[in-house]
Amino acid sequence: MALVAAAPAQAAALAGDPAATCSGLAGPGQGAFKIDSAALQSPTPLAVAEKGPTPSGRITPANPAFCKVLGHIDPSDASAPPIRFEVNLPTEWNGRSLQYGGGGFNGVLITGLALPPAQPFDKASPLAQGFVTYGTDSGHESKPGEPPQVFALNDEAFENFAHKAYKKVRDAAVDLMVRAYGKRPDRMYFMGSSEGGREAMTMAQRYPEDFDGILARVPVINWVGLLHASNRSGLVTMGEAWIRPAQVKLVADAVRKTCDKADGSDDQLIEDPVSCKASFRPETLRCTEGQSGDQCLSDQQIAAINTLHSPFKFPFALANGLDDYPGWGVSGEDTPAFGPTGGWSAWWLGTAAPALPPVPANAIQWVFGSGAIQYVMSRDPKLDVRAYKPEDHKERLLQVSNLMDSTNPDLGKFRAHGGRLIMLEYMADYAQSPYAGIRYFEKVQATLGKAETAEFARLYTAPGVDHVGSGAPANVDMLGVLVDWVENGKAPGDLEVVEQKVEAPAFPVVRALPLCQWPAWPHYKSGDVNAAASFACAP
């Protein structure tokens, strides 16, 4: 199959008077969806907040005049919540649409107004570029004081979260585009990160003809495996096994000492974390006789680190034959991601040892993993997760895995449709293991063939980057890359990622690296270690 450029998207505008056309969209739509409000919005300027949950989360990009449409899709089960969505229709349309994925357990309306995953901070938003953008809450609303997994006790709400909500909202958005512009979109794109990355992979696997270009950044594709491994990660750090912040730095410094110069440079970055994982041993930090405190590790703490690095094994196979979840890697243990904490502190350890029930100081892995065991896997909110055994819940786990795990490597129908897929893994990710995505991509290659996979799919791995894009160069215009591939037939090679200060309006670049296609890594040649030209991609 040759790479053939698709016809470029054709521009259009809101029919007639934009304000009247927009307000006229309110009311019942086709099928079950209803438009609750539709109003023309004035252009808004770029704004940067002092703090945010992620680097890009501090940025509210400038947006043009557009029609903001809020709607919902009623459930079949009266006890299930509706699916809420937002569709943004620019007055001047480029003929393309972009669906945004969610995050965590969702429950928050994704507006489609923010920067998409990995987008450089100084790049215009997709809406400002003329895309119709849209997102959904996936069919439930998180409530303060409630565990984020409570919704999963309802079958329809959980199925919507698994995959149905994104398909239903995609179809509703197409209907709105036809009504607003008089034509269907020429090209449809989907971009998601983390849970949204799983949704992106779900679209390619379950609905292979719905999208032309897909980006899945740090996708939680092996969902059941991840949450079991996350629960285990909390259990092994209870009590004296919990690793204190100063000890996190101790480990991170030891990893850098072991591996930093392996690529030829002394840049405080592990360019080849796969080889580093094979060579680093936490046992070298064991406390000797008479030694204690933050300058060494106890046997319990070393065992916890080795557990984090090891696969979680199931006693039976889940969807698509998987019976394990790969362990996490090394590097970025002390990455600052969420204010003063990041890396291990944000995702694995928190600022206090795991408690039952979890407390705000606990790590995200523990909150997500233990809650998923109670509300999703066992459906017993009072279950003591310390006594949980997967084999006692085999039937339920198989049901959940078949709904949630986006691990089907047969992307033949997506390829036949002409779809293009980019996967992006961050190698210092402690929210989910990048090795899950790497293994999946290699299974796609084994299923379809390496040459055939190269026609429509790419996997890039960025060293040193945390789950949310912190710690090392992570920003790259993947939307532009996808459009170029889908519409112009320009298949991407190695790219470049940049690290930027969150300082508007210039957002200066402080460091850049090549973004290499798996399994290559950046190797230092010569020159400034903060310049991408000083490195080259090589195995």
N, C-alpha and C positions, 0 to 999 in steps of 0.2 A: 504494500500500500504506500503510494507516494504521498508526501506532504503537499497538499494542495491548498492554496490560500482561499478562504471563503470570501464571498462578496462583502465589501465593507458596509458598515451600518449607514443608514440613510437618515439625515436629520429631519426633524419635524418640529412643530410648535403646538402649544395648546390651542385647540380650535376656537375661533371667534374671540370674544372678549375673555381674557384669561380668568378674571375674577368670577365672571358668570359661569364659565365652563367649569371652574373648580367647584364652586358652591353647588352646582347642579349634579355633582357626583354623589352627594349625600343621599342616603336612603337604601332600600334593599338592592342587593346586587344579584348576580346569577347564582343559583344554588342557595347554600346556607349562609353565605356571608352577607353582612350588613355594614353599611358605611355610617358611622356615628357622627362624624363631622368632616367637613372639607372646607378649607379656607386658604386663600392666597397669603403667603408670607412675604414680608419685605426682606430685601438683602440684609445680611448681618456680617459684621467684621470679624476678623481673626481675634481670638482672646486666649490668654494663657493663664491658668490658675497657679497659685503658689504651690499647691500640693495636689496629688492625685494618686489613684491606686496603681497606676502604671505610668511610664514616661509619656506615652501618647495620650493617656487619659487626662493629662493636664491641658491638652490642646483642644480648643473648640475652633475648627477651621472656618474660614469665611465661606458663606454660602450665598447663592444668588436668590432672586425671587423664585418661589416654587409653591406648588399646591400641596399642602400638608393634609393627608388623608388618614384618618383614624377609623379603624373598623374592628369587627369581631366576627368570629364564626361560632355559631351555637353548637353545643355538644349534643350527642344523641342521648347520653345519660344525663338526666336532670341533675344528678349530684356532682357531675364533673364541671369544672370551670370552662368558660369559653376560651377560644384562641384569639388573642388580641394581636393586632398588627398595625404598622405604620407604613404608608407608601408615600414617597416624596416625588412629585412630578414637576420637573423644571419647566419653566415657560418656554425655554429653548432646549429641545431634546436632541441628543445625538443618535438616537435609535437603539441605544444599548440600555440594559438594566443590570443592576448589581444587588444580589441578595446577601445580607450580612448574617453570619452565624452568631450564636450566643456564647455563653460562658458558664462554667460551674454547673449548677443544676438549673440554670436559667431562672425563670420566674420574674424576670425584669424585661420590660419592653425594649427591644433593640430598635433604635430610631432610624438607623441608616444615615445619620448626620455626622458621625465622627469619621476619623481617618480609618481606613480599613487596615487589616493586619500587615505589619512590616512597612507601611507607607512612610517614606521620608517626611519629616515634619514640615518641610517647606513646600511640599507638593500640594497642588490644589485638591480639594476633596473630590470624590467621584461626582457628587451632585453638582459642584461648581464646574466640572468638566462636561456636564450635560447628561450624565447617567440618571435614569430613574433608579432610586435606591429604596430599599425596604427591609424590614425585619419584623420579628415576632417575639412574644414572650414564651413561645412554645406550648402554650395551652395551660398555664397556671401562673399564679402571682405569689411570690414569696412575701411572707408577713413577718414583721418584727417580732422577735421572741420565739419564733417557731423554727425548728430544724429545717434546713432547705430541702430535705427529702420527703417531707410529709405528704406532698402531692402524690407520691408513688403508690400510696395505699389505694388509689382509685385507678382501675384498669384503663379507662379511656384517657385519663390525664397522662398516665405513663406511656401509653402508645403514641399519644401526640408528641410527647417529649422525645420518644425514640426516633420517630421519622415522619409521622403523618402531618404534624403541624406545618413543617417546612414545605411540603408538597402542596398542601391546601392553600397556604399563603402565597406561594409562587403562582398558583393558578388564579387566585383572586387578583394579584398584581397584574397579571397579563390582561385580565378582563378590564381592569381600570385603565391600562394603557390604551387598549382599543377604544374605550369610551372617550378618553381624554384627547387622543391624537388621531384617532381614525385608523390605526394600524397596529399590528402586533410588533413587539420588539424584534429587530433584526438579529441581535446577538444577546445572549443571556449569560451572566457570570455569577459565580458564587465564591465568596471569600469568608473563611472562618478560622478561628484560632482556638486551641484547646478543645472544649466541648463543641465550639463552632467548627473546629477542624474535623471532629468526628462527624458532624452534620454534613460537612463538605464531602467527606468520603462516602457517607450514606447516600448522598445525591448521585454520585458517580456509580454506586453499586445498585441501588434500588430503583433509581429513576434516570437511567443512562441517556435518555434522549431529551432531558429537560434543560440541560446547561451545555454551553459551548466551551467555557473555560472555568476551571475550578482551582482555587488555592486552598490547601489544607496546611495551616501552620500549626506545629506541635499538636497534632490531632490525637485525642484520647480514643483511639480506635479499638483497643482491647479493653473495653470499659469495665467489664466484670473483673478481669484480671487486675486492672489498676486499683480498683477499690478494695479488693481483697489484700493486695500488696500494701496499700496505704494503711489499712487497719493493722496489718502485721507490723508495719513501721512504727506505729504508735505503741503497740504492745511491747515491743522489744526495748523501748526507751523509758518504760515506767520505772519509777523509783530511782535507785542508784545508777541505773544504766543511762539516764538522761545526760546529754552532753552539753556542758555549759558554753556560753558565748565565747569565752577566751579559748576554750578547747576547740571550738569550731575553727578559729583562726589558726590554732596550732596545726590542725589537720590540713587546712588550705595551704599554709606555708610549706608543709612537708610535701604536698603534692606538687607545688611549684618548684621546690628544690629538686625533686625527683625528675620532673618532666619538662620544665620550662624551656630549656635550651635544646631540646630534642629536634626542633625544627631549624636550628641554626641561629636563632635570635634569643636575646635576653629581653623579652618584652612583657613579662609577667602574665603571659597567656599560654594556655596549653592548646597548641594548634592540632595535635593528634591525640585526642582523649581516649581513643580506643586502645592504642598501644600503651598509654599511660595507665589505664585501668589494669592492664595485664602486668605492669611492673610495680605499681605502688602497693605497699603492704602496711596497713595500719598497725601491725604488730611492732613495727620499728619505734612506735611511740609509747609502748607499754611502760608503765611505771616500774622502776627497779626497786630493790629493797631500800626502804627508808625514803623513797621519793613519793610525793603526792601533790595534790593541788592541780593547777591549770596547765602545768608544763609537761603533763604526761596523761595517759589514758589507762583506766582500769580494764581488767579482763572483760567485765560486763559491757563496757563502752566499745571495746574492740569487737566483741561479738555482735553488738548492734550495728556497727558500720559494715561488717562482713555480711550481715543479714540484708542491709539496704542494697548492697552490691550484688546480691544473689537472686536468682529467679524465685518466684513464688510458684510452687508446684501444686496443681489440683490432682485429686485422686481419680479423675475421669476427664474425658475430653469435652470441651465446650464447642460453640459454633465454629465451623470450618476446621475442626480437628485440633484446635489449640488446647493444650492442657497446662500451660504455664504463662507467667508474666515475666518478662526479662527484668533483671535487676537494674538499678540505677548506675550511672557512671561516676566518673571523678571530674574534678575541676569546678571552680565557681562555688565552692562550699560557703565562702564568706561574701558572696555577691550581695551588695546592697540593692534591694529591689523595691521594698515597700517601706519607704522612709528609712529608719535606722536599721531595719532588719531585712534580710533577703537570703537567697540560697537555702542552706539548711535551716536557718532560723525561721524563715517565713513558711517554708513548705513542710519540712520534716520535724523540726524540734520545737518550734514556738519559743516563747520566752519563759515557759514553765513546763514541767514534766506533765505528760498526758494525765488527764483526770476523767473520772466517770461520774456524771456526764461531763462532756467537754466544757471547758471554760474559755472565755475570750482570749486568754493568753496562750492557748494551745495552738498547735500547728494546723495548717489547712489540711494536710494529709489525714491527720487524726479526726478532725471534724467531719471531713467528707467520707472517709473510709468507715469509721465506726457508725456514722449515721446511715450510710448505705446498707451496711450489714443489718441494721435494725429495721429500717423502713422499706428497703427494696428486696434484699435477699431473703430475709426470714419473715418479713412483714410482722415483726413482733417488736414494737417500740420499747418494751421493757426487757428485752433480751440482754443478758450480760455477755458482751462481745468477747470476753476472755474465755468463755466456754463454747463459743461458736465453732462448728465443724462443717465445712462445705458438703461433706457426704450426707449430712442430715437434711440437706435442703437441695438435693440433686435436681429434682424435677423443676423446682422454681428457678434454680440457677441456669438450667438449660433454656427455660422460657425467656428469662431476662437476657441471656447471651444472644439468643436468636433475634431478639428485638433490638438490642443496643450495640452489640459488637459489630463494627464496620470492618470486618477482617476477610471478606470474600475477595480472593485475589484475581478472580476472573472478571477483568474489565473489558472483555471483548466487545460487548454491546456499546459501551461508552466509546471505545476506539472506533467502532463501525459508524457511530453517529458523527464522528469527526471531532469529538471532544478532546480537550487538552487539559492535562492535570499537572500541577506543580505541588509537590510536598516539600515542606521546609521544617527541618528539625534543628532545635537548639541543643547543643551538646552539654551545656551546664544546667539542664532543666531538671528540677527536683519535684515538679508537680506531676509530671508523667515521664516515663523513661523514653528517651529518643530511640532506644534500641527496638522498641515495639514498632515504630514507623519504618526503621531500617529493615527489620525482618520482613515486614509486610511488603515493602517495595521489592525486595529480593524474591519473595514468593510470586509477585506479579511477573517478574522477569522469568521465573521458572515455569510459570503457567503459560504465558504467551510467547516467550522467547525474548532475549535481550534486544535484538534488533527491532522486533515488533514493538516492544515497550518503549524504546527510544523514539519511536515515531510520534508518540502522544503523551509521554509522561517523563517527568524529571523529579529526582530527589536531590535536594541541596542540604548540606549540613554546615551549620555555623558554629565554630568553636567558641567556648567561653560565654555563651549567651544564656541568660536565665529565661524561664518560662514566658515572662512578659516582655522580653526584649531588652533587658538590662545586662550590664557587665562587660560587654564587648560590642563591636560593630554588628548591627542587626537590621538596619533600615535599608530597604530596596524596593523599588517601584514594581512590585509583582503584578499589579493590575495592568500597567503598561506593557510588561513582558507578555502577559496572557493575551492582550488585545493584538499585539504584534504577531504572536504565534497563530492565534485563531484566524485573524482577518488578513494577514499579510504572508502567512506561511513561513515566518522567520523563527525557526526553532532556536531556543536559547542555548548558549553554551555556558561556560563559567561566567558568573556575574560579579558584582562588587557590592559589598555592604558597607554602610557608614555608621559611625556613632556620632550623634549630634547633641549639642547643648540645647536644652529647652529654653531658648532665648529668642523671642520673636523680635523682628520678623525674619532675621537671617538664618537662625538655627544653625550656627556654625558647626562644621565638621571638625571633630577633634581626632578622629582615627578612622582608617578605612582598611579593609582586607578583601582579598578575593573571596567570593562565595563559590565554593567548588562543588561540582557534581560528585555525588557519592560514587566510588569510595575514595576520592582524592581529598587532600588537605593542603592548606597553604604552607609552602616551604620558603624560608627566607633566602633571598639572593644577596642583596646588599642595599644600603641606603637607609632612609628614615623608617624606623619600625612602625610608625603611624601612617605610612603611605601604602596603599594597595600595590603600587607598582614595585615595591621592594620584595614582593612575594610572588610565587608562581604555584599554580595547582599541580600536584603530582601525587601518585599513590604513596 
